[in-house]
Amino acid sequence: MKIATAILTGAVLGLGALSAPASAQEMGFFVTSAGTGDGGNLGGLEGADAHCQKLAEAAGSTGRTWRAYLSTQAEGKRGESARQRIGQGPWYNALGERIAADLDQLHILPNIYLRTALDENGNRVMGRYDERNEHDILTGTQEDGMAYWPWQEGDKTCSNWTSNGEGSAIVGHHDRHGGGNTSWNSAHASRGCSQDNLRGTGGNGYFYCFAAD
């Protein structure tokens, strides 16, 4: 009512119509502020999704369906792909900055960098040049967001996110720095799946969460 009155008053006085304030974009993407604390054992995809949901809701996000950006592996076929778990976009970070308009932009030229890859509370996640490097983000996926084929040997997913010891996981760099590959979702393999080994290669068991609705 006040906005409508202001628009009408402005028109009568010859001031022109006043614009209503733009609403903030709802968060649809974040880097987890904490892992599960058990290395690469996230409780499988179900446990990882639940962790995303819990963190998002604690940060004030309601009525959205959250999914972890993680792929899996399977015998004789391709596993479940991160790309196919997270909806169609667009996605915005906790400060309302657009990360990507759709799946194509997300996997070709996303707005994911140290400044924009924030946690669910809008805080910056430490990167390569900070006091502690935590830029390794668990994904288990290829750069196009698809799962690995069974003939691409080796554990890429910490035994489908159930191992806190043996195995390895593909990680991305949320700050887009480090090594010869600065991919946000497929930079290199972790040293192992324990919490200590994840930290030893520049991470802390964090992963990406997207609103899939």
C-alpha positions in Angstrom: 0.0 0.0 0.0 2.8 2.5 0.9 4.7 1.7 -2.4 1.5 2.1 -4.4 0.7 5.4 -2.7 4.2 6.7 -3.3 3.9 5.8 -7.0 0.6 7.6 -7.3 1.8 10.6 -5.4 4.9 10.8 -7.6 2.8 10.7 -10.7 0.5 13.4 -9.5 3.4 15.7 -8.6 5.1 15.0 -11.9 8.0 13.2 -10.3 7.5 10.0 -12.3 6.7 6.6 -10.9 8.9 5.3 -8.1 10.4 1.8 -8.5 9.6 -0.9 -5.9 12.7 -2.2 -4.3 14.1 -5.4 -5.8 13.7 -8.5 -3.7 16.9 -10.4 -2.8 17.6 -13.6 -4.6 17.2 -16.7 -2.5 20.2 -18.8 -1.7 20.6 -21.9 -3.9 24.3 -22.7 -3.6 26.9 -22.9 -0.9 30.1 -24.6 0.2 29.5 -26.5 3.5 30.8 -24.6 6.5 31.8 -28.0 8.0 32.1 -31.5 6.8 30.7 -34.4 8.6 33.9 -34.7 10.6 34.5 -38.3 9.4 36.6 -37.7 6.4 35.2 -39.0 3.2 32.5 -41.0 5.0 29.5 -38.7 4.5 26.9 -41.4 5.1 26.6 -41.9 1.3 24.6 -39.6 -0.9 21.7 -39.7 1.6 23.8 -38.6 4.5 25.4 -35.8 2.4 22.1 -34.5 1.2 20.8 -34.5 4.8 23.9 -32.5 5.8 23.2 -29.9 3.1 19.6 -29.7 4.2 20.5 -29.3 7.9 23.1 -26.5 7.2 20.8 -24.7 4.8 17.8 -24.7 7.3 20.0 -23.6 10.2 21.1 -20.6 8.0 17.4 -19.7 7.5 16.6 -21.4 4.1 13.2 -22.9 4.3 11.0 -24.9 1.9 13.9 -25.9 -0.5 15.2 -29.3 -1.4 19.0 -29.4 -1.1 21.3 -31.9 -2.7 25.0 -32.5 -2.4 27.1 -32.0 -5.6 28.6 -35.5 -5.5 28.9 -38.4 -8.0 29.1 -42.1 -7.3 30.7 -45.1 -9.0 29.1 -48.5 -9.9 30.2 -51.8 -11.4 29.5 -52.3 -15.0 27.8 -49.0 -15.5 28.2 -45.3 -14.8 27.3 -44.2 -11.3 25.0 -41.4 -10.3 26.2 -38.0 -11.6 26.4 -34.8 -9.6 25.2 -32.8 -12.6 21.9 -34.7 -12.6 21.2 -34.3 -8.9 20.9 -30.6 -8.5 18.0 -29.3 -10.6 18.2 -26.8 -13.5 19.2 -23.5 -11.9 19.6 -20.6 -11.6 21.6 -20.7 -8.4 22.7 -17.8 -6.2 25.0 -17.7 -3.2 24.1 -16.5 0.3 24.7 -12.9 -0.7 22.4 -13.1 -3.7 25.2 -13.2 -6.3 24.4 -15.5 -9.3 26.6 -18.5 -9.5 25.2 -19.9 -12.8 22.0 -19.5 -14.8 21.7 -23.2 -15.7 23.7 -26.4 -15.9 25.6 -25.4 -19.1 26.9 -22.2 -17.5 27.7 -24.0 -14.3 30.0 -26.5 -16.1 31.5 -24.2 -18.7 31.9 -20.7 -17.1 30.5 -20.5 -13.6 30.9 -17.6 -11.2 32.7 -19.8 -8.7 35.8 -18.2 -7.2 37.1 -17.5 -3.7 34.9 -14.4 -3.4 31.7 -16.0 -4.5 32.0 -19.7 -3.3 30.7 -18.8 0.2 29.3 -21.1 2.9 25.7 -21.2 3.9 26.1 -18.2 6.2 27.7 -16.0 3.6 31.2 -16.5 5.0 34.3 -16.9 2.8 35.9 -20.4 2.8 39.6 -20.4 3.2 41.7 -20.9 0.1 45.2 -21.6 -1.0 46.8 -18.4 0.1 45.0 -18.2 3.5 46.3 -19.1 6.9 45.0 -22.6 6.3 44.3 -24.1 2.9 40.8 -25.7 2.7 40.1 -25.3 -1.0 39.8 -29.0 -1.8 36.0 -29.6 -2.2 34.8 -33.2 -2.4 32.9 -34.0 -5.7 34.0 -37.4 -7.1 33.1 -36.1 -10.6 34.5 -35.2 -13.9 34.6 -31.6 -15.1 31.3 -31.9 -17.0 29.6 -33.0 -13.8 29.2 -36.6 -14.9 30.2 -39.7 -12.9 33.2 -41.7 -14.0 32.8 -44.8 -16.2 33.7 -48.2 -14.6 36.7 -48.6 -16.9 38.2 -45.4 -15.4 40.0 -47.3 -12.7 40.5 -46.2 -9.1 38.3 -45.0 -6.3 37.1 -41.5 -7.1 34.4 -41.2 -4.4 35.8 -42.6 -1.1 33.8 -45.8 -1.7 30.7 -43.9 -2.6 31.1 -41.6 0.4 31.3 -44.3 3.0 35.1 -44.5 3.6 37.1 -42.6 6.2 40.2 -44.6 5.5 41.2 -46.4 2.3 40.5 -45.0 -1.1 40.5 -41.5 -2.6 38.2 -38.8 -3.9 38.2 -36.3 -6.7 38.1 -32.8 -5.4 37.7 -29.4 -7.0 39.2 -26.0 -6.0 36.6 -23.5 -4.9 39.1 -20.7 -5.2 40.3 -21.8 -8.7 43.9 -21.8 -7.6 46.6 -24.5 -7.2 48.4 -26.9 -9.5 48.0 -27.1 -13.2 44.2 -27.7 -12.9 42.1 -25.0 -11.3 38.8 -26.6 -12.0 36.1 -25.9 -9.3 34.8 -29.5 -9.5 37.6 -31.8 -10.8 41.1 -30.7 -9.9 42.8 -33.8 -8.6 42.5 -36.8 -6.3 42.8 -36.6 -2.6 45.6 -38.4 -0.7 43.1 -40.6 1.1 39.7 -40.6 2.7 40.6 -40.0 6.4 40.1 -36.5 7.8 43.8 -36.1 8.2 44.5 -37.1 4.6 41.8 -34.7 3.3 43.5 -31.9 5.3 46.9 -33.1 4.0 46.0 -32.3 0.4 44.4 -28.9 1.1 40.9 -29.7 2.3 38.7 -30.3 5.3 35.9 -32.6 4.0 33.7 -29.8 2.6 31.4 -30.2 -0.4 29.0 -28.2 -2.5 25.3 -28.0 -1.9 22.7 -26.9 -4.5 19.0 -26.3 -4.2 17.4 -28.8 -6.6 13.9 -27.3 -6.7 
